[in-house]
Each structure stands twice: as C-alpha cells, then as structure tokens.
Amino acid sequence: MGEVPPPNGVAFFGRSAGRHSDGRLIIDFITENLTLSYLTPYLDSVGANYRHGANFATGGSCIRPTLACFSQFHLGTQVSQFIHFKTRTLSLYNQTNGKTPFCKEVLARPKDFSKALYTLDIGQNDLAIGFQNMTEEQLKATIPAIIENFTIALKLLYKEGARFFSIHNTGPTGCLPYLLKAFPATPRYRYGCLKLLNNVANEFNKQLKNKINELKKELPSSFFTYVDVYSAKNNLITKAKTLGFVDPFDYCCVGAIGRGMGCGKTIFPNGTELYSSSCEKRKNFKSWDGIHYTETANMLVANRILDGSISDPPLPTQKACKLTKK
C-alpha cells in the first residue's frame, strides 16, 4: 500500500487522511448521517477505535485475487482480516468479561457483529483491469467468476454472524477520465463514456443483483439492500452542468494522469520536476484525480444512498439501520 499524500484530504481534513479525494468519501457521509465517528481502518494501529465500526477496504483492491490488481488486499483477504478482528475482539472480551476501559471504549461489543450493517462496494477494478487486454465478450465471460468470489465472501460473513448487508453495484467505469485518456480511440456513447466498459459494468450489475436476490432466499434471516450506485454516478455526468460541474471528464488534481503518478506525487522525468497539484475550485469538479471522486461528488452520491432513492428495497439508511436493532 502506498502513501496518500496531500493535496488528498485537504478540503475537509486540512491534511492527508488516507483518502483518495480532496475530502470525505461516500462512507464518511453515511457515518455522519448516522451520527457515528468516521470508521477506523483495520490496519491503522495508532489511535484506533472500533466502537462504532471498522473499515477493511483498501484502495485499488479487487474482488478476485490477481497479481494484476492495484492492491493485493483483495476481498478474500479483507474478509479474513474481519474474521481475525472478530476472533481477537471476542477473545479479549472473554478474558476480561468486557470490563476493562479498552473493551468498553475502543472495541466493538460481541453483540455488535450480528447487528452491524456490512457495506460492500467493490468490483470496479476487476473490470477496469480486464478491459486493458480483453474484448467485451472476453471480459463479460469473467463476470460469473467474479460474482462467485463475491458470493463466497458474503457467505463467509454470514457464517460469522453478519445479517444486514448493503451491497453497492459498480459505477460507470467507462466514464473514468483515466480510462478515457488511456483509450482515446475506443467507441463512446454520445455523452462521452466508453461503450465497451459501461456495457460490461451493466452486465456485472445485472448478474450481481440476480445473485443478491438468490441469497435473500438462500440465507435465512439475512437482509440485503442493493444500492444502484451506477445510476447516481451516471447522473453526475448526464446532469453535470445542472449540478455545477465543469466538464465531467476533466479532473482537479492536475498532472496525475498520463505520467504514471498519483495525486500529490512528484516525479523527475529527464531531470525536470513534475508535481500533481490541486485545482483551485475543487467544488466545480466531479473527478478528483481521474479515477476517484471529489468530496462534492461523493456527497451527492451519498445523499442518494441515504434517502433510499437508489436502493432496493427503497429504505433510507437510517431506517435500514433501525432494522438491525430489533
């Protein structure tokens, strides 16, 4: 895993905060709405507090284990980390009867594991990586295996006591500025996105929703919410001007694309220093660095999730969370 340097995070946190954005992510807005603290990354050992949840996601991860992915912390690894986290938490509680300040203030309680909301948002990288060396039909042929790996992860979580799931589908991957610049000659829709990759993303989402509907019947006492993130993110493109964005295929952190450098990184090609810096009017941009979204865009997507308008069943997040307390 690499460092996430400034200007990432500066719009809200005033510093780098381990987020590939100028500020808050979708999950941050969700926790705010639920009046919870921001989730502590599982791998963060400094000042960690898991009383209200934990984050096992890592940037650049895939559903399937593959060396081609940007991160080796694939979904299976993340689930394994969760299981280890749960095992250690229960062990510490059993050793102390949950009466130490550490157990009372920092750790999740044993009962929380069956009442928590398990949110999964992953799959974009599996498709984006395959797009670089596969035809549309070849890439679509990989989807059943990707969905199967995802299903295995969900069943493992269910076996560990998880009952309430919020499953985000994948966004319009063919609209990412990074890929649009990398494949300028690839056929596009009239609004500018790559046809092939969005076709594949829609097929992935179709198969994902079908699988979730199967799991609703297969896993007793489970409650699944399927969240159509694709439509919310696509709306940022088709209604960009109405929402106050400049060109939806432009990005704010200048210099990050096409030079093999991430936002905030410095490189020295031919002895010349190049630094990818932030634009001044961040709120006018949908894309932060060509791959990830700005805080403004994340907030707009989060609002659609929170009000339940893109969810199946169409429950606002706060009402869905009340179900976990019954």
Backbone torsions as a table, in degrees:
resi	resn	phi	psi	omega
1	MET	NA	137.7	-179.9
2	GLY	-98.6	165.5	177.0
3	GLU	-68.7	149.6	174.0
4	VAL	-111.0	92.2	-171.5
5	PRO	-82.7	167.1	169.4
6	PRO	-60.2	153.3	8.8
7	PRO	-82.4	9.0	172.9
8	ASN	-55.5	132.2	174.5
9	GLY	88.1	-13.1	-169.0
10	VAL	-70.1	-26.5	-175.8
11	ALA	-63.4	-35.7	-178.1
12	PHE	-114.2	-47.7	-174.2
13	PHE	-84.5	-17.3	-178.6
14	GLY	76.2	6.7	-178.0
15	ARG	-163.9	171.7	172.6
16	SER	-67.7	135.4	-176.4
17	ALA	-131.0	28.1	177.9
18	GLY	72.7	21.0	-177.3
19	ARG	-123.7	133.4	176.3
20	HIS	-84.0	77.6	179.6
21	SER	-172.7	169.3	175.9
22	ASP	-78.4	-11.8	-179.9
23	GLY	-159.9	-125.5	-174.3
24	ARG	-79.1	152.3	176.5
25	LEU	-97.6	173.6	179.1
26	ILE	-56.2	-45.0	-178.0
27	ILE	-64.0	-29.5	177.7
28	ASP	-66.4	-42.1	178.4
29	PHE	-67.0	-33.5	177.9
30	ILE	-66.6	-45.6	179.5
31	THR	-65.6	-36.8	176.6
32	GLU	-60.4	-45.0	-179.3
33	ASN	-61.5	-31.3	179.5
34	LEU	-90.3	8.7	-178.9
35	THR	54.3	41.2	177.0
36	LEU	-110.9	160.9	174.1
37	SER	-71.2	157.7	175.5
38	TYR	-61.5	143.2	-176.0
39	LEU	-68.6	137.5	177.0
40	THR	-85.7	129.8	175.7
41	PRO	-60.5	139.0	180.0
42	TYR	-57.4	-35.7	-176.2
43	LEU	-85.1	0.8	179.5
44	ASP	-88.8	110.3	-175.7
45	SER	-95.3	-4.8	-176.9
46	VAL	-101.5	117.0	178.0
47	GLY	63.5	27.9	-176.7
48	ALA	-72.0	141.6	175.5
49	ASN	-139.9	117.5	-175.2
50	TYR	-110.3	19.9	-176.1
51	ARG	-62.2	-34.2	-176.4
52	HIS	-113.7	13.6	177.4
53	GLY	137.6	174.5	179.9
54	ALA	-147.1	153.8	-179.2
55	ASN	-115.6	120.2	-178.6
56	PHE	-105.4	2.8	-178.7
57	ALA	-75.1	150.8	172.3
58	THR	-135.0	146.2	-180.0
59	GLY	-62.5	138.8	175.6
60	GLY	79.2	13.1	-176.4
61	SER	-84.7	159.2	180.0
62	CYS	-119.8	167.1	172.4
63	ILE	-74.7	-47.8	-178.2
64	ARG	-89.2	144.8	174.7
65	PRO	-71.9	118.9	179.0
66	THR	-153.9	139.9	179.6
67	LEU	-67.8	-19.4	-178.4
68	ALA	-75.5	-15.1	-177.5
69	CYS	-71.9	157.9	-177.3
70	PHE	-73.3	-21.1	179.2
71	SER	-134.8	143.5	178.0
72	GLN	-88.0	1.8	176.5
73	PHE	-89.2	68.7	-179.7
74	HIS	-69.8	174.9	-174.3
75	LEU	-58.4	-38.9	178.8
76	GLY	-60.8	-39.9	177.3
77	THR	-65.6	-41.9	179.8
78	GLN	-62.7	-39.7	177.2
79	VAL	-66.4	-39.9	177.2
80	SER	-61.4	-39.9	177.7
81	GLN	-64.9	-38.5	176.6
82	PHE	-62.3	-45.0	-179.4
83	ILE	-61.6	-41.5	177.7
84	HIS	-64.2	-42.4	178.6
85	PHE	-59.9	-45.7	179.9
86	LYS	-64.3	-44.7	-179.4
87	THR	-60.2	-45.4	-179.8
88	ARG	-66.4	-39.0	179.7
89	THR	-62.5	-48.0	179.5
90	LEU	-64.1	-36.6	179.0
91	SER	-63.5	-44.7	179.8
92	LEU	-65.0	-38.5	177.7
93	TYR	-64.6	-42.5	-179.6
94	ASN	-66.0	-34.9	-179.2
95	GLN	-69.4	-31.3	-173.1
96	THR	-118.6	2.4	-174.2
97	ASN	59.4	21.7	177.4
98	GLY	68.4	21.1	-173.1
99	LYS	-100.1	-5.3	179.5
100	THR	-79.1	154.1	176.8
101	PRO	-55.7	-35.7	-179.7
102	PHE	-62.1	-45.1	179.6
103	CYS	-67.5	-38.4	-175.7
104	LYS	-74.5	-31.0	-171.2
105	GLU	-110.5	-23.8	-170.6
106	VAL	-113.3	-40.4	-173.9
107	LEU	-87.3	152.9	168.7
108	ALA	-67.1	149.5	177.9
109	ARG	-85.0	150.9	-179.6
110	PRO	-51.8	-39.3	-178.3
111	LYS	-69.5	-17.6	-177.1
112	ASP	-68.2	-28.3	-173.6
113	PHE	-65.3	-30.8	179.6
114	SER	-91.1	-10.0	-178.4
115	LYS	-110.7	-5.2	-177.3
116	ALA	-73.0	158.6	173.0
117	LEU	-97.0	119.0	-178.3
118	TYR	-96.8	110.1	-176.5
119	THR	-103.4	125.8	-180.0
120	LEU	-123.7	126.7	178.3
121	ASP	-138.7	95.5	-173.7
122	ILE	-159.2	154.2	178.2
123	GLY	134.4	-24.1	-177.7
124	GLN	-59.7	-42.4	-177.2
125	ASN	-68.0	-33.8	176.8
126	ASP	-57.8	-40.9	-178.1
127	LEU	-77.2	-42.8	-177.2
128	ALA	-63.5	-38.0	-179.8
129	ILE	-69.3	-44.9	179.7
130	GLY	-63.4	-32.3	-178.8
131	PHE	-59.7	-28.3	-174.1
132	GLN	-73.5	-17.1	-179.2
133	ASN	-142.3	18.1	179.9
134	MET	-130.6	155.3	170.5
135	THR	-78.5	171.2	179.0
136	GLU	-59.6	-44.9	-178.7
137	GLU	-67.2	-38.6	177.9
138	GLN	-63.5	-41.9	-179.0
139	LEU	-68.6	-40.9	177.3
140	LYS	-62.3	-31.7	-179.3
141	ALA	-68.3	-18.5	178.9
142	THR	-84.8	-14.8	-173.1
143	ILE	-60.9	-44.6	179.4
144	PRO	-56.1	-38.5	179.1
145	ALA	-69.0	-37.1	177.5
146	ILE	-64.6	-46.0	179.0
147	ILE	-63.1	-36.3	179.0
148	GLU	-64.5	-42.9	176.4
149	ASN	-62.3	-39.3	178.2
150	PHE	-64.6	-41.7	179.5
151	THR	-63.3	-41.9	177.9
152	ILE	-58.6	-42.9	179.4
153	ALA	-63.0	-44.3	179.5
154	LEU	-62.7	-40.8	-179.6
155	LYS	-68.4	-33.9	175.8
156	LEU	-65.6	-42.7	177.6
157	LEU	-62.9	-41.8	177.8
158	TYR	-61.1	-42.3	178.9
159	LYS	-61.2	-30.8	179.8
160	GLU	-85.9	5.8	175.0
161	GLY	108.3	-5.6	178.6
162	ALA	-65.9	136.6	-179.3
163	ARG	-130.2	-25.2	-175.4
164	PHE	-113.8	118.2	-173.8
165	PHE	-124.4	137.2	170.3
166	SER	-116.5	110.3	-174.1
167	ILE	-106.8	114.4	178.0
168	HIS	-89.5	131.0	174.3
169	ASN	-77.1	176.9	-177.0
170	THR	-87.2	151.3	-177.7
171	GLY	-81.1	-178.4	178.6
172	PRO	-73.3	81.2	-175.0
173	THR	-56.9	-32.0	-179.7
174	GLY	-70.2	-1.3	179.2
175	CYS	-104.0	1.0	-179.5
176	LEU	-69.3	125.5	179.9
177	PRO	-54.1	-33.6	179.5
178	TYR	-57.9	-46.9	-178.3
179	LEU	-76.3	-32.2	177.6
180	LEU	-63.9	-37.0	178.3
181	LYS	-76.6	-32.7	-178.2
182	ALA	-74.4	-27.3	-177.3
183	PHE	-129.1	67.8	-174.4
184	PRO	-66.3	-23.1	-175.9
185	ALA	-93.7	-2.6	-177.5
186	THR	-73.3	137.7	-179.5
187	PRO	-54.6	143.4	-175.9
188	ARG	-129.7	160.2	170.3
189	TYR	-74.3	168.5	-176.3
190	ARG	-62.0	-25.7	179.3
191	TYR	-92.1	6.3	167.2
192	GLY	108.0	-7.5	-176.8
193	CYS	-86.9	156.3	-178.9
194	LEU	-70.1	121.9	-177.8
195	LYS	-60.7	-51.1	-173.6
196	LEU	-56.0	-49.7	-173.6
197	LEU	-71.8	-36.3	176.7
198	ASN	-70.5	-33.2	173.7
199	ASN	-60.5	-43.1	179.7
200	VAL	-67.5	-41.2	178.8
201	ALA	-60.8	-41.7	178.6
202	ASN	-66.1	-37.3	177.1
203	GLU	-67.3	-40.5	176.3
204	PHE	-58.7	-47.1	-178.2
205	ASN	-64.5	-37.1	177.5
206	LYS	-61.7	-47.6	-179.5
207	GLN	-69.0	-34.8	178.0
208	LEU	-63.4	-46.1	-179.1
209	LYS	-64.3	-39.6	177.1
210	ASN	-60.9	-41.2	-179.9
211	LYS	-66.8	-41.0	178.6
212	ILE	-61.7	-40.6	177.8
213	ASN	-63.1	-35.6	176.3
214	GLU	-67.2	-42.5	-177.5
215	LEU	-67.4	-30.0	177.0
216	LYS	-58.2	-35.7	-180.0
217	LYS	-84.6	-32.8	-173.8
218	GLU	-79.2	-33.2	-175.3
219	LEU	-105.8	100.1	-177.9
220	PRO	-62.2	144.0	179.0
221	SER	67.7	10.0	175.6
222	SER	-85.8	155.4	175.8
223	PHE	-135.1	114.1	-177.8
224	PHE	-109.7	135.0	169.2
225	THR	-115.5	121.7	178.1
226	TYR	-95.7	122.4	-173.8
227	VAL	-111.0	121.2	-176.6
228	ASP	-84.8	72.3	179.0
229	VAL	-62.5	-30.8	179.8
230	TYR	-53.6	-49.0	-176.4
231	SER	-65.2	-38.1	-179.8
232	ALA	-66.4	-42.1	-180.0
233	LYS	-73.7	-35.4	177.5
234	ASN	-64.8	-33.4	178.4
235	ASN	-63.3	-31.2	178.3
236	LEU	-65.2	-24.3	-179.1
237	ILE	-90.0	-50.5	-176.1
238	THR	-69.5	-23.1	179.0
239	LYS	-120.8	32.8	-175.1
240	ALA	-56.3	-48.2	-177.1
241	LYS	-64.8	-41.6	178.8
242	THR	-60.9	-35.1	-178.5
243	LEU	-84.7	-3.3	176.7
244	GLY	91.5	13.7	179.3
245	PHE	-91.6	148.3	169.1
246	VAL	-75.5	-163.6	178.4
247	ASP	-43.1	116.8	-176.6
248	PRO	-66.6	-9.8	179.0
249	PHE	-102.6	4.7	172.4
250	ASP	-90.9	166.7	-177.3
251	TYR	-141.1	158.4	-169.6
252	CYS	-87.1	-42.1	-176.6
253	CYS	-81.8	94.8	-169.9
254	VAL	-68.8	137.1	174.8
255	GLY	93.4	-3.1	-174.9
256	ALA	-76.7	-25.1	-174.4
257	ILE	-101.9	142.9	172.7
258	GLY	87.2	-6.2	-179.5
259	ARG	-122.4	8.7	179.1
260	GLY	67.7	30.3	-178.0
261	MET	-127.9	143.9	177.1
262	GLY	-87.8	167.4	179.5
263	CYS	-60.3	127.7	-179.4
264	GLY	89.0	-1.7	-179.2
265	LYS	-90.6	156.8	178.0
266	THR	-121.1	134.6	174.9
267	ILE	-129.9	164.6	-176.4
268	PHE	-129.5	69.4	177.7
269	PRO	-71.2	126.4	-179.8
270	ASN	54.9	32.7	176.9
271	GLY	80.5	1.7	-179.8
272	THR	-99.4	127.8	-178.8
273	GLU	-77.3	127.3	175.2
274	LEU	-123.8	128.1	-178.8
275	TYR	-125.6	131.8	178.8
276	SER	-88.1	107.1	-174.1
277	SER	-109.4	166.1	-177.6
278	SER	-83.5	150.1	172.1
279	CYS	-73.3	169.2	-178.8
280	GLU	-82.4	-40.5	-175.7
281	LYS	-102.4	74.6	-174.9
282	ARG	-62.1	-33.7	-176.9
283	LYS	-68.0	-12.7	179.8
284	ASN	-88.9	0.7	-176.0
285	PHE	-115.8	138.8	172.3
286	LYS	-80.8	-45.7	-176.7
287	SER	-96.0	134.4	179.5
288	TRP	-83.1	-53.5	-173.9
289	ASP	-132.9	15.6	-179.2
290	GLY	97.5	-15.9	178.9
291	ILE	-125.2	-50.9	-176.8
292	HIS	-94.9	165.2	-174.3
293	TYR	-99.7	156.5	174.9
294	THR	-74.2	166.2	177.5
295	GLU	-59.1	-40.0	179.8
296	THR	-60.5	-45.8	178.6
297	ALA	-65.5	-41.9	178.2
298	ASN	-60.1	-39.1	179.8
299	MET	-64.3	-42.2	-179.4
300	LEU	-64.1	-40.7	177.4
301	VAL	-67.7	-43.8	-179.7
302	ALA	-59.7	-38.6	179.8
303	ASN	-61.4	-36.7	178.4
304	ARG	-69.4	-34.4	176.8
305	ILE	-69.0	-45.1	-175.0
306	LEU	-66.1	-34.3	-178.7
307	ASP	-86.4	-3.3	175.4
308	GLY	80.6	4.1	-173.7
309	SER	-71.8	-17.9	178.5
310	ILE	-116.6	18.9	-176.2
311	SER	-108.9	151.8	175.6
312	ASP	-131.6	108.7	2.1
313	PRO	-70.6	156.6	-173.4
314	PRO	-78.2	64.8	-179.3
315	LEU	-102.1	131.9	169.9
316	PRO	-58.5	149.1	-174.9
317	THR	-57.5	-40.1	-179.4
318	GLN	-62.2	-37.8	178.0
319	LYS	-70.1	-37.1	178.1
320	ALA	-63.2	-38.2	-180.0
321	CYS	-69.7	-29.8	177.7
322	LYS	-64.9	-29.2	177.6
323	LEU	-63.9	-32.3	-177.9
324	THR	-70.6	-16.8	-175.9
325	LYS	-92.1	-7.3	-177.9
326	LYS	-78.6	NA	NA
